[in-house]
Amino acid sequence: MHELWLAVILGLVEGLTEYLPVSSTGHLILVGEWLHFTGERAETFEIFIQLGAILAVVWLYRKRFWSLAVEGLRGRALWPRSGEAGLTWAHLAVACAPAFLFGALLHSSIKAHLFSSRPVVVGLVAGGVLMILAERVAGRRTPGTRSMDAISLRQALLVGFVQCLALWPGFSRSGATISGGLLVGLDRRAATELSFVVAVPVMVAATGYDLVRSLHLLDPRFALTLAVGFVVSFVVAWLAVVAFLRLVQRLSLTPFAIYRFLLAAVLAVVLWS
């Protein structure tokens, strides 16, 4: 029963924070340490609840992913054509490539040295600074790109490089990609939707890699805990994404940055007092 409550709590944390610019990894590390649920077993559990969050976005954007898959098999939607708008596989590839490259090169070092409370505090502050900077830059100009279908390959690539900052726990993948989108001229909704869609291949690659390495830790007695965490994460992530999309045009990134600063301050006091 204790593990089921852990599954519910961590599923809620993952679902609420995965697509909001507050760092799901940072929150999971902090809550896991608070609940004394750490180690290889906890890491395996986190993989499954992240899969639940991924499925929520796949479901919400199922028509777009289905269209990309069908058009891709027909030889279309692979590369932007002259005079035609629309998100293509090339956009997703260039937006994901930097994170794939640096993630593969640095994965072991990041897992070994950065997955603890102190690096998370640094990531929370740094990510908050980036978000405020992005909002100020965006506020000084009229966004040139108001739809995800109007994004250029150059914009997608630049967002992909900014996304690499989220390899540092606490920085936030969604916070980095939304900020990157604002910096390269996307409006807030286009940047947010791109963040959601790009999250799927990046998270599938990262969680898939971790899952393969953790297969030996899977235990049938742990199945119910995994299932509960997966379902809770899926449902909460689905609700969080829907709510965030409704608020995103009226709500800037600044309140999320302030939340990050306050959380980092509280953690700093606890950790270094």
Secondary structure by P-SEA (a helix, b strand, c coil): caaaaaaaaaaaaaaacccccccaaaaaaaaaaaaccccaaaaaaaaaaaaaaaaaaaaaaaaaaaaaaaaaaaccccccccccccccaaaaaaaaaaaaaaaaacaaaaaaccccaaaaaaaaaaaaaaaaaaaaaaaaccccccccccccaaaaaaaaaaacccccccccaaaaaaaaaaaacccaaaaaaaaaaaaaaaaaaaaaaaaaaacccccccaaaaaaaaaaaaaaaaaaaaaaaaaccccccaaaaaaaaaaaaaaaaaaacc
